[in-house]
Amino acid sequence: MEKLTSTSSVVQMVDIWSIFALAIIVLLVTKYLMNGTLSPPGPWGLPFIGHLLFLGKDHAKQFQRYREEFGDVYQLRLGVWPTVIISGYHTVKKVLSEQSDSFAARPAFNSFKFINKMRGLTFSYFDQRYLLHRKIASTVLKEYSSRMEEIMQEEANRIVSDFLNENGRPFNPNKVVTEATGSIIYQFCYGKGENIREDKDFLELLENHKNFKEMAKAANPTDVLPWTQIFFQEKVRKFHKFIRKAQHSRAEKFQDILETFDPKHMRHAVDGIISTSIRYGLEDEPNEVGLTKQDVFTLTGDFFGGGFDNTSTTLCWLLLYMAEYPVVQATIQREIDNVIGQKGIILLEDREKMPFTEATIFETMRLSGVVPLGLPHCATEDVLVNRYIIKKGTLVFFNHYSVGHDKEWGDPFEFRPERFLDSGGKLMREKTESVLAFSIGRRRCPGETLARNELFLLFATVLCKCDISKPEHENYDFEGNFSLTYSPKPYNIYVCSKEN
């Protein structure tokens, strides 16, 4: 009996230790899954609101600080949205190149749902309907971008004229640049016009752009905390009113063009949109993938949104850097003189012969971080990134700013356009593809070619005819204002004729 009792005690002890060991294993595995292999790490947040109060005015910079602590992939909570931030030169490029479809949706934010019910191109879910919509947009952009060279040259010369009319006084170039870039996208959509700057519809476009930038600066807490709408009713009302007004204005313009549409005489991008919708047999009712002609008719809003702010902001940064770095400016001007000779006009075909000018544009987009985060993405499925699982429906931001300022660049905070050139003075594709001003993957900006053509012609024409300098006693601040883009803080430049 004593022996039996002893054996029973041993068995009990083994059972206790087994349970204890199992508990330890479960605890370790849980911790492992939560903090290492599967669930991304991240900082502690607050109940209900998550990390909203910790992001400050510049989300991209705060995301950089979190990256230093938690690595290239980490998680936050923005209100009701579980959120993952993906950062780093190699990680962002790899994910957007190889796993693009897994992050190609947009989150169903209140503001996104109000804009064309998320049936437009920019703010939409990712499905076959989106792919056809994008194909139509790309077709129109490709065909009509090639017709824009003359208009771009006219606007470039208008910038030069407006700059020189300042007669050597210091001035802020923002207004002139905004009008020129706005005029180009307006004429791309609606055709070449006379006295564009007196056109009431164009002036309304400029005002809408200004209002939208102001709204974007203030952000929209109701997107991530829907229950807060009761506290922001006035702001939501103003946003809805603004969107309705802009949509109504574009719809009226579209209807006027429909009445004069002639497939034998194509005039502009809107004609191209109408023609392409006919070619694909689109009607008021959804087709087999759910696309309607009304969905496609909203493309002008996408063209304005994607082809305006990015370009004007980049050009303003370029002018700022030229004033700050006269040696770089002089190098570009020598390259321009060597290429165009006596013809006195810059053509798009000259771009391939001006690698240093191109390199300067890329370096400006990289260093300024023109598009610091891009638009938010949403995971379309459970996906593994750097051994971490990102669940379907998770809000995802790709930190473009981190890519442009990664240690891989060697000296990421120095302005050195030559970093994009090889030993033979040619652009290195791998380097230029690492500047994500137009993103990469399924959500890459379809208007990239139009925007790059525009930037080159405007920038090169200005430097062909003007010298830009920094006013005495003016100190430039190279920390941008954070919004959908990083725009430079107000600054002044001197401009005089290059012939003087």
Sequence and secondary structure as in RCSB ss.txt:
>XXXX:A:sequence
MEKLTSTSSVVQMVDIWSIFALAIIVLLVTKYLMNGTLSPPGPWGLPFIGHLLFLGKDHAKQFQRYREEFGDVYQ
LRLGVWPTVIISGYHTVKKVLSEQSDSFAARPAFNSFKFINKMRGLTFSYFDQRYLLHRKIASTVLKEYSSRMEE
IMQEEANRIVSDFLNENGRPFNPNKVVTEATGSIIYQFCYGKGENIREDKDFLELLENHKNFKEMAKAANPTDVL
PWTQIFFQEKVRKFHKFIRKAQHSRAEKFQDILETFDPKHMRHAVDGIISTSIRYGLEDEPNEVGLTKQDVFTLT
GDFFGGGFDNTSTTLCWLLLYMAEYPVVQATIQREIDNVIGQKGIILLEDREKMPFTEATIFETMRLSGVVPLGL
PHCATEDVLVNRYIIKKGTLVFFNHYSVGHDKEWGDPFEFRPERFLDSGGKLMREKTESVLAFSIGRRRCPGETL
ARNELFLLFATVLCKCDISKPEHENYDFEGNFSLTYSPKPYNIYVCSKEN
>XXXX:A:secstr
 HHHHHHHHHHHHHHHHHHHHHHHHHHHHHHHHHHTSSS      BTTTBTGGGS S HHHHHHHHHHHH SEEE
EEETTEEEEEE SHHHHHHHHHHSGGGG B    HHHHHTGGGBSSSSB  SHHHHHHHHHHHHHHHHHHTT HH
HHHHHHHHHHHHHHTTTT  B THHHHHHHHHHHHHHHHH   SSGGG HHHHHHHHHHHHHHHHHHH  GGGT 
GGGGGG HHHHHHHHHHHHHHHHHHHHHHHHHHHH  TTS  SHHHHHHHHHHHTT  SS  TTS  HHHHHTHH
HHHHHHHSHHHHHHHHHHHHHHHH HHHHHHHHHHHHHHHTTS    GGGGGG HHHHHHHHHHHHHHTSSSS S
 EE SS EEETTEEE TT EEEE HHHHHTSGGGSSTTS  GGGGB TTS B HHHHTT  TT  STTS TTHHH
HHHHHHHHHHHHHHHEEEE  TT       EESSSEE     BEEEETT 
